[in-house]
Amino acid sequence: MSSTTDLDTLWRPLALGTIEVPNRIMFSAHSPAHGIDRYPGYLAARARGGAGLIVTGAMPVHPTTDLAWFRAWQDGALEDFRTLAGAVHDEGGTLFTQLHHMGLQGMHAQRFDMTSKIVAPSSVPSPVFDVHGHALAEEEIAEIVEHFAQSALTAKEAGMDGVEIHAAHGYLLFSFLSPLTNRRTDGYGGSVENRARFVIEVLRAVRDKVGEDFPVGLKFGMDEAVGPLGFDPATAAETLRVIRGAASFDYVSLSGAAYHNLEHLTTPITSVLDAHIAEQGPLAREVVGELPVFATCAIRTLDRAAEIVASGKVDMVGMVRPQMADPDLVRKGQGGRAAEIRPCVGANQGCWRRVFRGGQVSCTVNPETGRETEWADRFNPVEHPGRVVVVGGGPAGLKAAESAARRGHEVILLERGAALGGQLIAAGSLPRRDTWHRLVDHLKGSLDRLGVDVRLGTEATAESVSALDPDLVVVATGSFYGTDGFSILRPDRMTIPGLETALVLDPEAAALNPASCGRRVLIVDDHGTLPALGLAELLAQGGAEVELITAHPQVGIQLSVISTMDHATIYPRLLRAGVRCTPEATISQVDGSRVSIAGIYGTWERELDGVESVVLLQNRHPRTQLHDELLAAGLAVELIGDAYAPREVDEAILEGASSGLQVMARV
């Protein structure tokens, strides 16, 4: 799809109880870890961008659960909710708040200033945080039910447009529904009806408290994705039928999975899942009848959203990460500007990994996300435009050029290669990572619309740059992988003995020309991130025999379920492709095509014969020579991205955007 007409199915209004929302795109519930200083601006930007319905992140309803940022049960919640509602309403949006109890998924168990008491339907362990749940007594259940109801009333009194009750993702209400975690033998366990009792009591109590004129939605897990002992779609449909017959609610929003298998929920860049929860829509429809059905998870583009809604599978779709990447997604789609939408690459680096590491949500491709308040006026046109020369067409340089041009500066971008993209060209050539190429295409299109003078095949020198008479030069010349064998994980040596006798490649060269690696390849990875695993998959797909070694305790150690979530998707594919993954190992000696590898604890050693190439992902070096020469020539220079220090694309794009902001103040 490419035309506005093709997307028209998304722009039809939808009734939710007593209110109507203007379109079928939802900015569905998630917790970005923003406080009251940033969260209103974050939500308001999506309302301004046209989201038909916005649902806040899950708000804890009881002292036995916590998220630290907002607490619906605490004094002050009324004022916080009022602030959030006002921010969204000022932009013409509709705001519901989601209410929940974390139960076994209680992250607060890991905080030193909180009790580690976790409540659950039964005394079972958390699958993520290595704590056991306390089996709730019936009077404790009743207290939590009342807290749900009171929190809903607080939301109504604050001016929220509705509430959503969270019974998915392994949280407390869902854990009562699942036979995997609910082992009770009283009235809250055993049969489907008994396991659904807690949810029914919550919905009834909420409805009694807020009345029939206030919309109440149900977030419902359709598939726990753990096998026959868990909550599968058939059990979900039966359970939803029971709940629908016993309680009043105005829509059901389908989701699935839990923290221990988040790759099914917040699908990573390497995932093959595509709108998989929406496929459960017809099953839910059979149960709920005319009630609106929503779906979230892996709906990445407006085209795909339109296909899903037009098919009748669901009535509304949740698109969180796409609206993190571009808060104006809806407005652009409605205005025939879908080609201008900034794509979500699905990397999970700037969003969920930041939260799991104790930070706040931003976005790899859109550093304005989470900074809406601070950056509100920073891209306004400048009074006196200057000339900015950007050297380097990788992600940092592309973003720097875009940012400067947005403020009205004359921008010249110099790239010595034949194409823009820098290391994203190689990254996007790896299996299931072509979204990086979509990002490059987006940035190229943006520069074209902004009138940036892009000069490919142009080697920048101090003399040639000076001749352009720039007010500022932004140096984004990137970095390169070392192939000298030095590893910070082996501080006892400066290189690998005998390495000079082998064919040694850097990962970028290997990705762009897999045939150059030969038929038997050894990959050495010090980083534990996706490039090594992606390269191994690429080479194995081409028929090479690949072994991937790392000194870390696990291959891909940075890709866990509480990081980017790629490990659970790509690692099984590597094993099926025959890639041998060897952790806690380094190269001890190289002799031509014979390579000796050894365990880091000195307990084993093994020889590999017939190795045709060694690919090293170890140290990276910034390209700073031009920066130094420009400084010596007396020019105003700013060094950004990997040229400043080799890191990830997140920092490159953030610094590109920030350099653009700094340019405005300095020119």
RAUR-V851558 format. One record per backbone hydrogen bond with DSSP energy under -1.0 kcal/mol. NH is the residue of the N-H (numbers start at 1). CO is the residue of the C=O. Records with the same first field share a line. If there is no record, write none. Layout:
NH: CO / CO
//
This chain:
8: 5
10: 7
11: 8
14: 21
16: 19
19: 16
21: 14
24: 10
26: 317
27: 53
28: 26
38: 35
39: 35
42: 38
43: 39
44: 40
45: 41
47: 43
48: 44
49: 45
50: 47
51: 46
52: 25
53: 25
54: 94
55: 27
56: 96
59: 98
61: 100
65: 62
72: 60
74: 71
77: 74
80: 76
81: 77
82: 78
83: 79
84: 80
85: 81
86: 82
87: 83
88: 84
89: 85
90: 86
91: 88
92: 89
93: 88
96: 54
97: 162
99: 164
100: 59
105: 102
106: 103
109: 106
110: 107
111: 108
114: 111
120: 134
124: 122
126: 131
133: 124
134: 118
136: 120
141: 137
142: 138
143: 139
144: 140
145: 141
146: 142
147: 143
148: 144
149: 145
150: 146
151: 147
152: 148
153: 149
154: 150
155: 151
156: 152
157: 153
158: 154
159: 156
160: 155
161: 95
163: 215
164: 97
165: 217
166: 99
167: 219
171: 168
172: 101
175: 171
176: 172
177: 173
178: 174
182: 178
189: 186
195: 191
196: 192
197: 194
200: 196
201: 197
202: 198
203: 199
204: 200
205: 201
206: 202
207: 203
208: 204
209: 205
210: 206
211: 207
217: 163
218: 251
219: 165
220: 253
221: 167
222: 255
224: 231
230: 227
236: 232
237: 233
238: 234
239: 235
240: 236
241: 237
242: 238
243: 239
244: 240
245: 241
247: 243
250: 216
252: 292
253: 218
254: 294
255: 220
257: 223
261: 258
262: 259
264: 261
265: 262
266: 262
267: 265
271: 268
275: 298
280: 277
281: 278
284: 280
285: 281
286: 282
287: 284
288: 284
289: 285
291: 288
294: 252
295: 316
296: 254
305: 301
306: 302
307: 303
308: 304
309: 305
310: 306
311: 307
312: 309
313: 308
315: 293
316: 293
317: 24
318: 295
319: 26
324: 320
325: 321
326: 322
329: 326
331: 49
332: 328
333: 329
334: 330
335: 331
336: 333
337: 332
340: 337
341: 338
353: 348
355: 351
356: 352
357: 353
358: 355
359: 354
361: 32
362: 350
369: 366
371: 368
375: 371
376: 373
378: 375
380: 377
382: 407
388: 410
389: 472
390: 412
391: 474
392: 414
398: 394
399: 395
400: 396
401: 397
402: 398
403: 399
404: 400
405: 401
406: 402
408: 405
409: 404
410: 386
412: 388
413: 453
414: 390
415: 455
421: 393
424: 421
425: 422
427: 423
428: 424
429: 426
430: 427
433: 430
436: 433
438: 434
439: 435
440: 436
441: 437
442: 438
443: 439
444: 440
445: 441
446: 442
447: 443
448: 444
449: 445
450: 446
452: 447
453: 411
454: 452
455: 413
457: 417
458: 415
465: 461
466: 462
467: 463
468: 465
469: 466
471: 387
472: 387
473: 636
474: 389
475: 638
476: 391
480: 621
482: 619
490: 487
493: 490
499: 496
501: 498
502: 499
505: 614
510: 506
511: 507
512: 508
513: 509
516: 513
517: 514
518: 515
521: 545
522: 613
523: 547
524: 615
525: 549
526: 617
534: 530
535: 531
536: 532
537: 533
538: 534
539: 535
540: 536
541: 537
542: 538
543: 540
544: 539
545: 519
547: 521
548: 580
549: 523
550: 582
558: 528
559: 556
563: 560
565: 560
567: 559
569: 566
570: 566
571: 567
574: 570
575: 571
576: 572
577: 573
578: 575
579: 574
580: 546
582: 548
584: 552
585: 550
586: 598
588: 596
589: 596
590: 497
591: 594
594: 591
595: 608
596: 589
597: 606
598: 586
599: 604
600: 584
602: 599
606: 597
608: 595
611: 593
612: 520
613: 520
614: 503
615: 522
616: 505
617: 524
621: 480
623: 478
628: 624
629: 625
630: 626
631: 627
632: 628
633: 629
634: 631
635: 630
638: 473
640: 475
644: 641
645: 641
652: 648
653: 649
654: 650
655: 651
656: 652
657: 653
658: 654
659: 655
660: 656
661: 657
662: 658
663: 659
664: 660
665: 661
666: 662
667: 663
//
